Amino acid sequence: MSSPRLLPPSGRPVFGRSERRDRAVRAAVRADLLAPDETPLAAFLDLTGIAETVAALRSAWPPEIAVEHTFAAKANSLVPVLRVMLGHGLGCEVASPGELAQALAAGFTPQHLVLDSPAKTRPELEAALAAGVAVNVDNYQELARVDALMDGAGSSSRIGLRINPQVGLGSIAAMSTAGSDSKFGFALSDPGARKDIISAFLARPWLRWLHVHVGSQGCPLELSVAGVAAVVELAAEIDALAGGSRIEGIDIGGGLPVNFADDRDDPSFADQVAALHAGAPGLLTGRYLLVTEFGRSLLAKNGFMASRVEYTKSSGGRAIALTHVGVQVAARTVFLPESWPLRVLAYDAKGLPHPVGKGATVTQDIAGPCCFAGDLVARARDLPPLAPGDLVVVPDTGAYYFSTPFHYNSLPQPAVHAFEVDAAGDVHFTVLSRQETVADIVARTLGETTALSATAPGDAR
């Protein structure tokens, strides 16, 4: 990618997030990035916004605290996107062999990678420990595998245990990992569990880190802080029983929830650090090295999808806009709209925002292209009347949406474009990934073409 051109001499962007988005939509139409018949759906990442968000993360933490910020690859594992995050000096948290390979392809060195997963295989553990990748162990059986590897060649990796502090669930149970029966980590509050965890540390001099992550969207700051506080208390207890500074560092995970209602960053990274000061002060004394693993909160609000409206119709008195943004790029919203609501913004065919005035809206469904009735990204939404050729823009989708496609109906993955807006207001695009072609889809699904005969069973000779 080319170097950023967006900042004036003051070092501050001229345009805010919403104006950058408006300018990008208009410029994308002019550049035929949203051509009605060829590329009716595309995704966009705001490089200025990413830089602002990473800067906000760094400035939120006291400068005297040693903290390594890593990006959770699962939030957007496109290799060019990972390369952008590397360019901002972040490490990378990975949770599968695929994510690890993608992070290495982006240029991350093993020493700046963290491996988390509840089901690491023996080869995965062996490769990570041989390379020096940090490993957070999920359970006692996995710890036994690590024991065997450490008794052999050993490792320079920092190794910790993922602790489930069992402090409770947020409003989205599927996104909460600190419930009493979560599948993640070493339960801390079960009978005898705390004693067993401490014994595990005392028996292993190389075990020197703790990891905690209570969840992400739907988890309030108070819940996150309660989990961190429980692990800080555990660290102090291990230190006391070990007779020294046994715990070198604490990985506090990520999980800052994202505001999907408007363009504000609320809560902010500064809000989280203030909450940690109040609820887990032992974390910020400088005693421990720290690691964070933010994903959604770094990228969600810095990305959007834009789709042409293909058709409009009415059914049962309800206006419906048929578009190309659906379950294939917004699975969570389509299947769980109450938990994952997204805004929809209306633009005309030239990429200009539709004016919204008194009496100028119509209650509409925004439907996707997939062949089932529930493929709706918005239901009964008051929007300016849409017409074929208009655009719908879905903000806050830089994480977990277009980068995590659902291959329903064998629809193509959309093109992804990064953009910058310079001081004069001109938009500069960089292609991060091109739109899949039909040939790409066939190649991805071809399999072993000689494995089965194309002859119908009744025609067998």
DRENDO-1510 file (C-alpha; in Angstrom, 1 decimal, always signed):
<recs>
REC; n; res; u; v; w
REC; 1; MET; +0.0; +0.0; +0.0 .
REC; 2; SER; +1.1; +3.6; -0.6 .
REC; 3; SER; +2.0; +5.7; +2.3 .
REC; 4; PRO; -0.9; +7.9; +3.8 .
REC; 5; ARG; -1.5; +11.2; +2.2 .
REC; 6; LEU; -4.3; +12.3; +4.3 .
REC; 7; LEU; -2.9; +14.6; +7.0 .
REC; 8; PRO; -2.3; +18.3; +6.7 .
REC; 9; PRO; +0.7; +19.9; +8.4 .
REC; 10; SER; -1.2; +20.1; +11.7 .
REC; 11; GLY; -1.2; +16.3; +11.8 .
REC; 12; ARG; -4.9; +16.2; +12.3 .
REC; 13; PRO; -7.5; +15.0; +9.7 .
REC; 14; VAL; -9.6; +17.8; +8.2 .
REC; 15; PHE; -12.8; +15.7; +7.9 .
REC; 16; GLY; -14.7; +13.7; +10.5 .
REC; 17; ARG; -15.8; +10.1; +10.2 .
REC; 18; SER; -19.2; +10.7; +8.7 .
REC; 19; GLU; -18.0; +13.2; +6.2 .
REC; 20; ARG; -15.1; +10.9; +5.1 .
REC; 21; ARG; -17.7; +8.2; +4.6 .
REC; 22; ASP; -19.9; +10.5; +2.5 .
REC; 23; ARG; -17.0; +11.6; +0.3 .
REC; 24; ALA; -15.9; +8.0; -0.1 .
REC; 25; VAL; -19.3; +6.8; -1.3 .
REC; 26; ARG; -19.5; +9.6; -3.8 .
REC; 27; ALA; -16.0; +9.0; -5.0 .
REC; 28; ALA; -16.6; +5.2; -5.3 .
REC; 29; VAL; -19.6; +5.9; -7.6 .
REC; 30; ARG; -17.5; +8.1; -9.8 .
REC; 31; ALA; -14.7; +5.5; -9.9 .
REC; 32; ASP; -17.1; +2.7; -10.9 .
REC; 33; LEU; -16.4; +0.8; -7.7 .
REC; 34; LEU; -20.1; +0.4; -7.3 .
REC; 35; ALA; -21.0; -0.3; -10.9 .
REC; 36; PRO; -24.6; -1.6; -11.0 .
REC; 37; ASP; -24.1; -4.6; -13.1 .
REC; 38; GLU; -20.5; -5.6; -12.3 .
REC; 39; THR; -19.9; -4.7; -8.6 .
REC; 40; PRO; -23.2; -3.8; -7.0 .
REC; 41; LEU; -21.7; -4.5; -3.5 .
REC; 42; ALA; -18.4; -3.4; -2.1 .
REC; 43; ALA; -16.7; -2.9; +1.3 .
REC; 44; PHE; -14.6; +0.0; +2.4 .
REC; 45; LEU; -12.1; +0.7; +5.2 .
REC; 46; ASP; -11.2; +4.2; +6.4 .
REC; 47; LEU; -7.5; +4.3; +6.9 .
REC; 48; THR; -7.7; +7.7; +8.7 .
REC; 49; GLY; -10.2; +6.3; +11.1 .
REC; 50; ILE; -8.0; +3.3; +11.8 .
REC; 51; ALA; -5.1; +5.6; +12.6 .
REC; 52; GLU; -7.3; +7.7; +14.9 .
REC; 53; THR; -8.6; +4.7; +16.7 .
REC; 54; VAL; -5.2; +3.1; +17.3 .
REC; 55; ALA; -3.9; +6.5; +18.5 .
REC; 56; ALA; -6.8; +6.7; +20.9 .
REC; 57; LEU; -6.0; +3.2; +22.2 .
REC; 58; ARG; -2.4; +4.1; +22.9 .
REC; 59; SER; -3.1; +7.5; +24.5 .
REC; 60; ALA; -5.6; +5.9; +26.8 .
REC; 61; TRP; -3.0; +4.0; +28.7 .
REC; 62; PRO; -0.5; +5.6; +31.1 .
REC; 63; PRO; +2.9; +6.0; +29.4 .
REC; 64; GLU; +4.7; +4.4; +32.3 .
REC; 65; ILE; +2.8; +1.1; +31.9 .
REC; 66; ALA; +4.5; -1.5; +29.7 .
REC; 67; VAL; +1.6; -2.7; +27.4 .
REC; 68; GLU; +1.7; -4.5; +24.1 .
REC; 69; HIS; -1.5; -3.9; +22.1 .
REC; 70; THR; -2.4; -6.8; +19.7 .
REC; 71; PHE; -5.1; -6.9; +17.1 .
REC; 72; ALA; -7.6; -9.9; +17.3 .
REC; 73; ALA; -7.2; -11.4; +13.8 .
REC; 74; LYS; -10.7; -12.9; +13.9 .
REC; 75; ALA; -12.2; -9.4; +13.7 .
REC; 76; ASN; -10.8; -9.0; +10.1 .
REC; 77; SER; -8.3; -11.6; +9.0 .
REC; 78; LEU; -7.7; -10.2; +5.4 .
REC; 79; VAL; -3.9; -10.2; +5.1 .
REC; 80; PRO; -3.8; -6.6; +3.7 .
REC; 81; VAL; -5.8; -5.5; +6.8 .
REC; 82; LEU; -3.5; -7.3; +9.1 .
REC; 83; ARG; -0.6; -5.6; +7.3 .
REC; 84; VAL; -2.3; -2.2; +8.1 .
REC; 85; MET; -2.5; -3.1; +11.8 .
REC; 86; LEU; +1.2; -4.2; +11.8 .
REC; 87; GLY; +2.0; -0.8; +10.2 .
REC; 88; HIS; +0.5; +0.8; +13.3 .
REC; 89; GLY; +2.9; -1.1; +15.5 .
REC; 90; LEU; +0.3; -3.6; +16.9 .
REC; 91; GLY; +0.9; -7.3; +17.6 .
REC; 92; CYS; -1.6; -9.9; +16.6 .
REC; 93; GLU; -3.8; -12.4; +18.5 .
REC; 94; VAL; -4.7; -15.5; +16.5 .
REC; 95; ALA; -7.0; -18.4; +17.3 .
REC; 96; SER; -6.4; -21.0; +14.6 .
REC; 97; PRO; -3.6; -22.3; +12.3 .
REC; 98; GLY; -5.2; -20.3; +9.5 .
REC; 99; GLU; -5.1; -17.0; +11.4 .
REC; 100; LEU; -1.5; -17.7; +12.4 .
REC; 101; ALA; -0.5; -18.3; +8.8 .
REC; 102; GLN; -2.4; -15.1; +7.7 .
REC; 103; ALA; -0.6; -13.1; +10.4 .
REC; 104; LEU; +2.8; -14.4; +9.4 .
REC; 105; ALA; +2.0; -13.7; +5.8 .
REC; 106; ALA; +1.2; -10.1; +6.8 .
REC; 107; GLY; +4.7; -9.8; +8.3 .
REC; 108; PHE; +4.1; -10.3; +12.0 .
REC; 109; THR; +7.1; -12.0; +13.7 .
REC; 110; PRO; +6.3; -14.8; +16.1 .
REC; 111; GLN; +7.4; -12.7; +19.1 .
REC; 112; HIS; +4.5; -10.4; +18.5 .
REC; 113; LEU; +1.9; -13.1; +18.2 .
REC; 114; VAL; -0.4; -14.5; +20.8 .
REC; 115; LEU; -2.2; -17.9; +20.2 .
REC; 116; ASP; -5.6; -18.4; +21.9 .
REC; 117; SER; -7.9; -21.3; +21.1 .
REC; 118; PRO; -9.8; -23.8; +23.2 .
REC; 119; ALA; -8.9; -26.7; +20.9 .
REC; 120; LYS; -5.2; -26.4; +19.9 .
REC; 121; THR; -3.9; -29.6; +18.3 .
REC; 122; ARG; -0.5; -31.1; +19.2 .
REC; 123; PRO; +1.1; -29.9; +16.0 .
REC; 124; GLU; -0.3; -26.4; +16.5 .
REC; 125; LEU; +1.2; -26.2; +20.0 .
REC; 126; GLU; +4.5; -27.7; +18.9 .
REC; 127; ALA; +4.9; -25.2; +16.0 .
REC; 128; ALA; +3.9; -22.2; +18.2 .
REC; 129; LEU; +6.3; -23.1; +21.0 .
REC; 130; ALA; +9.1; -23.9; +18.6 .
REC; 131; ALA; +8.7; -20.4; +17.0 .
REC; 132; GLY; +8.3; -18.5; +20.2 .
REC; 133; VAL; +4.7; -17.5; +19.8 .
REC; 134; ALA; +3.0; -16.6; +23.1 .
REC; 135; VAL; +0.5; -19.3; +24.2 .
REC; 136; ASN; -2.5; -19.0; +26.5 .
REC; 137; VAL; -3.3; -22.6; +27.7 .
REC; 138; ASP; -7.1; -23.3; +27.9 .
REC; 139; ASN; -7.4; -26.4; +30.1 .
REC; 140; TYR; -5.5; -29.1; +32.0 .
REC; 141; GLN; -5.3; -31.6; +29.2 .
REC; 142; GLU; -3.8; -28.9; +27.0 .
REC; 143; LEU; -1.4; -28.1; +29.8 .
REC; 144; ALA; -0.3; -31.7; +29.9 .
REC; 145; ARG; +0.6; -31.5; +26.2 .
REC; 146; VAL; +2.6; -28.3; +26.8 .
REC; 147; ASP; +4.4; -30.1; +29.7 .
REC; 148; ALA; +5.6; -32.8; +27.3 .
REC; 149; LEU; +6.9; -30.2; +24.9 .
REC; 150; MET; +8.6; -28.2; +27.5 .
REC; 151; ASP; +10.3; -31.3; +28.9 .
REC; 152; GLY; +11.8; -31.8; +25.4 .
REC; 153; ALA; +13.2; -28.8; +23.5 .
REC; 154; GLY; +11.6; -26.2; +25.8 .
REC; 155; SER; +10.5; -22.8; +24.4 .
REC; 156; SER; +11.2; -19.1; +24.5 .
REC; 157; SER; +7.4; -18.5; +24.4 .
REC; 158; ARG; +5.6; -16.7; +27.2 .
REC; 159; ILE; +3.1; -19.2; +28.4 .
REC; 160; GLY; +0.1; -18.5; +30.5 .
REC; 161; LEU; -3.2; -19.9; +31.6 .
REC; 162; ARG; -6.5; -18.5; +30.4 .
REC; 163; ILE; -8.7; -18.0; +33.5 .
REC; 164; ASN; -12.4; -18.0; +33.5 .
REC; 165; PRO; -13.2; -15.7; +36.5 .
REC; 166; GLN; -16.8; -16.8; +36.4 .
REC; 167; VAL; -18.1; -13.2; +37.0 .
REC; 168; GLY; -21.2; -13.6; +34.9 .
REC; 169; LEU; -22.7; -12.9; +31.5 .
REC; 170; GLY; -23.4; -9.8; +29.5 .
REC; 171; SER; -26.5; -9.1; +27.4 .
REC; 172; ILE; -25.4; -11.4; +24.6 .
REC; 173; ALA; -24.8; -14.8; +26.1 .
REC; 174; ALA; -23.0; -16.1; +23.0 .
REC; 175; MET; -20.4; -13.3; +23.3 .
REC; 176; SER; -19.9; -13.8; +27.0 .
REC; 177; THR; -17.0; -16.0; +28.1 .
REC; 178; ALA; -17.0; -15.6; +31.9 .
REC; 179; GLY; -20.2; -17.4; +32.8 .
REC; 180; SER; -20.2; -20.2; +35.3 .
REC; 181; ASP; -20.2; -22.9; +32.6 .
REC; 182; SER; -18.2; -21.2; +29.8 .
REC; 183; LYS; -16.3; -23.4; +27.4 .
REC; 184; PHE; -13.2; -21.2; +27.8 .
REC; 185; GLY; -10.4; -21.3; +30.2 .
REC; 186; PHE; -9.7; -22.6; +33.7 .
REC; 187; ALA; -12.7; -22.1; +36.0 .
REC; 188; LEU; -11.6; -20.1; +39.0 .
REC; 189; SER; -14.6; -20.4; +41.4 .
REC; 190; ASP; -15.4; -24.1; +41.1 .
REC; 191; PRO; -14.8; -26.1; +44.2 .
REC; 192; GLY; -11.0; -26.6; +44.6 .
REC; 193; ALA; -10.3; -24.8; +41.3 .
REC; 194; ARG; -8.3; -21.9; +42.7 .
REC; 195; LYS; -6.0; -24.2; +44.7 .
REC; 196; ASP; -5.4; -26.4; +41.6 .
REC; 197; ILE; -4.5; -23.4; +39.4 .
REC; 198; ILE; -2.1; -22.1; +42.0 .
REC; 199; SER; -0.5; -25.6; +42.3 .
REC; 200; ALA; -0.1; -25.7; +38.5 .
REC; 201; PHE; +2.0; -22.5; +38.6 .
REC; 202; LEU; +4.1; -23.5; +41.6 .
REC; 203; ALA; +5.0; -26.8; +39.8 .
REC; 204; ARG; +6.1; -25.1; +36.6 .
REC; 205; PRO; +8.7; -22.3; +36.7 .
REC; 206; TRP; +8.1; -21.5; +33.0 .
REC; 207; LEU; +4.4; -20.8; +33.6 .
REC; 208; ARG; +4.5; -17.0; +34.3 .
REC; 209; TRP; +1.4; -15.3; +32.6 .
REC; 210; LEU; -2.3; -15.1; +33.2 .
REC; 211; HIS; -4.9; -14.4; +30.6 .
REC; 212; VAL; -8.5; -13.2; +31.0 .
REC; 213; HIS; -11.2; -12.2; +28.6 .
REC; 214; VAL; -14.8; -12.0; +29.8 .
REC; 215; GLY; -16.4; -11.4; +26.4 .
REC; 216; SER; -17.0; -8.6; +23.9 .
REC; 217; GLN; -20.2; -7.1; +22.5 .
REC; 218; GLY; -22.9; -6.8; +25.2 .
REC; 219; CYS; -20.4; -7.0; +28.1 .
REC; 220; PRO; -20.4; -3.8; +30.1 .
REC; 221; LEU; -17.2; -2.3; +31.4 .
REC; 222; GLU; -18.0; -3.2; +34.9 .
REC; 223; LEU; -18.1; -6.9; +34.0 .
REC; 224; SER; -14.8; -6.7; +32.1 .
REC; 225; VAL; -13.2; -5.0; +35.1 .
REC; 226; ALA; -14.5; -7.5; +37.5 .
REC; 227; GLY; -12.9; -10.3; +35.5 .
REC; 228; VAL; -9.6; -8.5; +35.4 .
REC; 229; ALA; -9.7; -7.7; +39.1 .
REC; 230; ALA; -10.2; -11.4; +39.9 .
REC; 231; VAL; -7.1; -12.3; +37.9 .
REC; 232; VAL; -5.0; -9.5; +39.4 .
REC; 233; GLU; -6.0; -10.9; +42.9 .
REC; 234; LEU; -5.0; -14.4; +41.7 .
REC; 235; ALA; -1.6; -13.1; +40.5 .
REC; 236; ALA; -0.9; -11.6; +43.8 .
REC; 237; GLU; -1.7; -14.8; +45.6 .
REC; 238; ILE; +0.5; -16.8; +43.3 .
REC; 239; ASP; +3.4; -14.4; +43.8 .
REC; 240; ALA; +3.0; -14.6; +47.6 .
REC; 241; LEU; +3.0; -18.4; +47.6 .
REC; 242; ALA; +5.9; -18.6; +45.1 .
REC; 243; GLY; +8.0; -16.3; +47.3 .
REC; 244; GLY; +8.7; -13.7; +44.5 .
REC; 245; SER; +7.4; -12.1; +41.3 .
REC; 246; ARG; +6.3; -15.3; +39.6 .
REC; 247; ILE; +3.7; -13.7; +37.4 .
REC; 248; GLU; +5.4; -11.6; +34.8 .
REC; 249; GLY; +2.4; -10.4; +32.9 .
REC; 250; ILE; -1.3; -10.3; +32.5 .
REC; 251; ASP; -3.1; -10.5; +29.1 .
REC; 252; ILE; -6.5; -8.7; +29.7 .
REC; 253; GLY; -7.9; -9.7; +26.3 .
REC; 254; GLY; -10.2; -7.2; +24.5 .
REC; 255; GLY; -13.9; -6.9; +24.5 .
REC; 256; LEU; -14.6; -3.2; +24.5 .
REC; 257; PRO; -18.2; -3.0; +23.2 .
REC; 258; VAL; -19.0; -1.0; +20.1 .
REC; 259; ASN; -21.7; +1.6; +19.8 .
REC; 260; PHE; -23.7; +0.7; +16.7 .
REC; 261; ALA; -26.3; +3.5; +17.2 .
REC; 262; ASP; -24.3; +6.4; +15.7 .
REC; 263; ASP; -20.8; +7.5; +14.8 .
REC; 264; ARG; -19.5; +8.0; +18.4 .
REC; 265; ASP; -16.9; +5.8; +20.0 .
REC; 266; ASP; -18.8; +5.1; +23.2 .
REC; 267; PRO; -17.5; +3.7; +25.5 .
REC; 268; SER; -14.0; +4.8; +24.6 .
REC; 269; PHE; -10.6; +3.2; +25.4 .
REC; 270; ALA; -10.1; +6.0; +27.9 .
REC; 271; ASP; -13.4; +5.0; +29.6 .
REC; 272; GLN; -12.1; +1.4; +29.9 .
REC; 273; VAL; -8.8; +2.5; +31.4 .
REC; 274; ALA; -10.6; +4.8; +33.9 .
REC; 275; ALA; -12.8; +1.8; +34.9 .
REC; 276; LEU; -9.7; -0.3; +35.4 .
REC; 277; HIS; -8.1; +2.4; +37.6 .
REC; 278; ALA; -11.2; +2.3; +39.7 .
REC; 279; GLY; -12.0; -1.4; +39.8 .
REC; 280; ALA; -8.7; -3.2; +39.3 .
REC; 281; PRO; -6.0; -0.7; +40.5 .
REC; 282; GLY; -3.4; -3.4; +41.0 .
REC; 283; LEU; -3.2; -3.9; +37.2 .
REC; 284; LEU; -1.8; -0.4; +36.6 .
REC; 285; THR; +0.9; -0.2; +39.2 .
REC; 286; GLY; +3.7; -1.1; +36.7 .
REC; 287; ARG; +4.2; -4.4; +38.4 .
REC; 288; TYR; +3.1; -6.4; +35.4 .
REC; 289; LEU; +3.7; -6.5; +31.7 .
REC; 290; LEU; +0.4; -6.2; +30.0 .
REC; 291; VAL; -1.2; -7.3; +26.7 .
REC; 292; THR; -4.5; -6.3; +25.1 .
REC; 293; GLU; -6.3; -8.1; +22.3 .
REC; 294; PHE; -8.9; -5.6; +20.8 .
REC; 295; GLY; -10.6; -6.4; +17.5 .
REC; 296; ARG; -14.1; -5.1; +16.9 .
REC; 297; SER; -13.4; -1.9; +18.8 .
REC; 298; LEU; -10.4; -1.1; +16.5 .
REC; 299; LEU; -12.1; -1.8; +13.1 .
REC; 300; ALA; -15.9; -1.9; +13.3 .
REC; 301; LYS; -16.6; +1.8; +13.1 .
REC; 302; ASN; -13.9; +2.3; +10.5 .
REC; 303; GLY; -15.5; +0.2; +7.8 .
REC; 304; PHE; -18.8; +0.2; +5.9 .
REC; 305; MET; -20.5; -1.7; +3.1 .
REC; 306; ALA; -22.3; -0.1; +0.2 .
REC; 307; SER; -24.9; -1.8; -2.1 .
REC; 308; ARG; -26.9; -0.8; -5.1 .
REC; 309; VAL; -30.7; -1.2; -4.8 .
REC; 310; GLU; -31.6; -3.7; -7.4 .
REC; 311; TYR; -35.4; -3.5; -7.2 .
REC; 312; THR; -38.1; -2.0; -5.0 .
REC; 313; LYS; -41.6; -3.5; -4.3 .
REC; 314; SER; -44.4; -3.5; -1.9 .
REC; 315; SER; -45.9; -6.5; -0.1 .
REC; 316; GLY; -48.7; -6.4; +2.4 .
REC; 317; GLY; -48.4; -2.7; +2.6 .
REC; 318; ARG; -44.6; -2.9; +3.4 .
REC; 319; ALA; -42.1; -1.2; +1.1 .
REC; 320; ILE; -39.1; -3.5; +0.4 .
REC; 321; ALA; -35.8; -2.6; -1.2 .
REC; 322; LEU; -34.0; -5.6; -2.6 .
REC; 323; THR; -30.2; -5.1; -2.4 .
REC; 324; HIS; -27.0; -7.1; -2.5 .
REC; 325; VAL; -26.1; -6.7; +1.1 .
REC; 326; GLY; -27.5; -9.7; +3.0 .
REC; 327; VAL; -26.7; -12.7; +5.1 .
REC; 328; GLN; -23.6; -13.6; +3.1 .
REC; 329; VAL; -21.8; -10.5; +4.6 .
REC; 330; ALA; -24.0; -9.8; +7.6 .
REC; 331; ALA; -24.8; -13.2; +9.1 .
REC; 332; ARG; -25.0; -12.1; +12.7 .
REC; 333; THR; -27.4; -9.2; +12.0 .
REC; 334; VAL; -29.7; -11.3; +9.8 .
REC; 335; PHE; -29.9; -14.2; +12.2 .
REC; 336; LEU; -29.9; -12.2; +15.4 .
REC; 337; PRO; -31.2; -8.7; +14.6 .
REC; 338; GLU; -32.0; -7.8; +18.2 .
REC; 339; SER; -28.5; -8.5; +19.3 .
REC; 340; TRP; -26.7; -7.1; +16.2 .
REC; 341; PRO; -28.7; -4.2; +14.8 .
REC; 342; LEU; -27.0; -2.1; +12.1 .
REC; 343; ARG; -27.7; +1.3; +10.8 .
REC; 344; VAL; -28.7; +1.8; +7.2 .
REC; 345; LEU; -28.0; +5.0; +5.4 .
REC; 346; ALA; -29.7; +6.0; +2.1 .
REC; 347; TYR; -27.8; +7.6; -0.8 .
REC; 348; ASP; -28.9; +8.4; -4.4 .
REC; 349; ALA; -27.5; +6.8; -7.5 .
REC; 350; LYS; -24.7; +9.4; -7.7 .
REC; 351; GLY; -23.6; +8.6; -4.1 .
REC; 352; LEU; -25.1; +11.7; -2.4 .
REC; 353; PRO; -27.0; +11.3; +0.9 .
REC; 354; HIS; -30.7; +11.3; +0.5 .
REC; 355; PRO; -32.1; +14.4; +2.3 .
REC; 356; VAL; -34.3; +13.6; +5.3 .
REC; 357; GLY; -37.0; +16.0; +6.0 .
REC; 358; LYS; -40.4; +16.0; +7.6 .
REC; 359; GLY; -42.6; +13.4; +6.0 .
REC; 360; ALA; -39.8; +12.4; +3.7 .
REC; 361; THR; -39.3; +8.8; +5.0 .
REC; 362; VAL; -41.1; +5.6; +4.3 .
REC; 363; THR; -41.1; +2.5; +6.5 .
REC; 364; GLN; -39.1; -0.1; +4.5 .
REC; 365; ASP; -37.4; -3.5; +4.8 .
REC; 366; ILE; -33.8; -3.7; +3.5 .
REC; 367; ALA; -33.6; -7.2; +2.0 .
REC; 368; GLY; -30.5; -9.1; +0.8 .
REC; 369; PRO; -30.1; -11.3; -2.3 .
REC; 370; CYS; -30.2; -14.7; -0.6 .
REC; 371; CYS; -32.9; -17.2; -1.3 .
REC; 372; PHE; -34.7; -17.3; +2.1 .
REC; 373; ALA; -37.3; -15.0; +3.5 .
REC; 374; GLY; -35.3; -13.9; +6.6 .
REC; 375; ASP; -32.5; -12.4; +4.6 .
REC; 376; LEU; -33.1; -8.8; +5.9 .
REC; 377; VAL; -30.4; -6.5; +7.3 .
REC; 378; ALA; -33.1; -4.0; +8.5 .
REC; 379; ARG; -36.8; -4.4; +9.3 .
REC; 380; ALA; -39.4; -1.7; +9.2 .
REC; 381; ARG; -36.8; +1.0; +9.0 .
REC; 382; ASP; -37.8; +4.6; +8.4 .
REC; 383; LEU; -35.7; +5.7; +5.4 .
REC; 384; PRO; -36.1; +8.1; +2.4 .
REC; 385; PRO; -37.9; +6.3; -0.4 .
REC; 386; LEU; -35.5; +4.2; -2.3 .
REC; 387; ALA; -35.5; +3.5; -6.0 .
REC; 388; PRO; -33.6; +1.0; -8.2 .
REC; 389; GLY; -30.0; +2.3; -8.6 .
REC; 390; ASP; -29.9; +4.1; -5.3 .
REC; 391; LEU; -27.4; +3.0; -2.7 .
REC; 392; VAL; -27.7; +1.7; +0.8 .
REC; 393; VAL; -24.7; +2.1; +3.1 .
REC; 394; VAL; -24.3; -0.1; +6.2 .
REC; 395; PRO; -21.8; +1.5; +8.6 .
REC; 396; ASP; -19.9; -0.1; +11.5 .
REC; 397; THR; -19.1; -3.2; +9.5 .
REC; 398; GLY; -15.3; -3.1; +9.5 .
REC; 399; ALA; -15.1; -6.1; +11.8 .
REC; 400; TYR; -16.8; -9.5; +11.5 .
REC; 401; TYR; -19.0; -8.6; +8.5 .
REC; 402; PHE; -17.5; -8.6; +4.9 .
REC; 403; SER; -14.3; -10.1; +6.2 .
REC; 404; THR; -16.1; -13.2; +7.6 .
REC; 405; PRO; -18.4; -14.2; +4.6 .
REC; 406; PHE; -21.1; -16.8; +4.8 .
REC; 407; HIS; -21.1; -18.7; +1.4 .
REC; 408; TYR; -24.9; -19.0; +1.2 .
REC; 409; ASN; -26.1; -19.3; -2.4 .
REC; 410; SER; -22.5; -19.3; -3.6 .
REC; 411; LEU; -22.5; -15.5; -3.7 .
REC; 412; PRO; -19.1; -13.8; -4.4 .
REC; 413; GLN; -17.1; -12.2; -1.6 .
REC; 414; PRO; -17.2; -8.4; -2.3 .
REC; 415; ALA; -14.2; -6.3; -3.2 .
REC; 416; VAL; -12.6; -4.4; -0.3 .
REC; 417; HIS; -11.2; -1.0; -0.8 .
REC; 418; ALA; -9.2; +1.1; +1.7 .
REC; 419; PHE; -9.5; +4.8; +1.3 .
REC; 420; GLU; -8.0; +8.1; +2.5 .
REC; 421; VAL; -9.3; +11.6; +2.2 .
REC; 422; ASP; -6.6; +14.2; +1.8 .
REC; 423; ALA; -6.7; +17.8; +3.0 .
REC; 424; ALA; -8.3; +19.0; -0.2 .
REC; 425; GLY; -11.2; +16.5; +0.2 .
REC; 426; ASP; -10.0; +14.2; -2.6 .
REC; 427; VAL; -10.5; +10.4; -1.9 .
REC; 428; HIS; -7.7; +7.9; -2.7 .
REC; 429; PHE; -8.6; +4.2; -3.0 .
REC; 430; THR; -6.4; +1.2; -2.6 .
REC; 431; VAL; -7.8; -2.3; -3.5 .
REC; 432; LEU; -7.2; -4.6; -0.6 .
REC; 433; SER; -9.0; -7.6; -2.2 .
REC; 434; ARG; -10.9; -7.9; -5.5 .
REC; 435; GLN; -14.4; -9.2; -5.8 .
REC; 436; GLU; -14.6; -12.9; -6.3 .
REC; 437; THR; -15.5; -14.0; -9.8 .
REC; 438; VAL; -17.8; -16.9; -10.7 .
REC; 439; ALA; -14.7; -18.8; -11.7 .
REC; 440; ASP; -13.2; -18.2; -8.2 .
REC; 441; ILE; -16.3; -19.6; -6.6 .
REC; 442; VAL; -16.2; -22.7; -8.8 .
REC; 443; ALA; -12.5; -23.2; -8.0 .
REC; 444; ARG; -13.1; -22.8; -4.3 .
REC; 445; THR; -15.8; -25.5; -4.4 .
REC; 446; LEU; -14.5; -27.8; -7.1 .
REC; 447; GLY; -13.0; -30.5; -4.9 .
REC; 448; GLU; -11.7; -33.7; -6.4 .
REC; 449; THR; -13.5; -33.7; -9.7 .
REC; 450; THR; -12.6; -37.3; -10.4 .
REC; 451; ALA; -13.8; -38.6; -7.1 .
REC; 452; LEU; -17.4; -39.2; -8.2 .
REC; 453; SER; -18.8; -40.1; -11.6 .
REC; 454; ALA; -21.1; -37.7; -13.3 .
REC; 455; THR; -23.2; -40.6; -14.6 .
REC; 456; ALA; -26.7; -40.7; -13.0 .
REC; 457; PRO; -27.3; -43.8; -10.9 .
REC; 458; GLY; -29.9; -45.2; -13.3 .
REC; 459; ASP; -27.5; -44.9; -16.2 .
REC; 460; ALA; -24.8; -47.0; -14.5 .
REC; 461; ARG; -23.5; -49.8; -16.7 .
</recs>
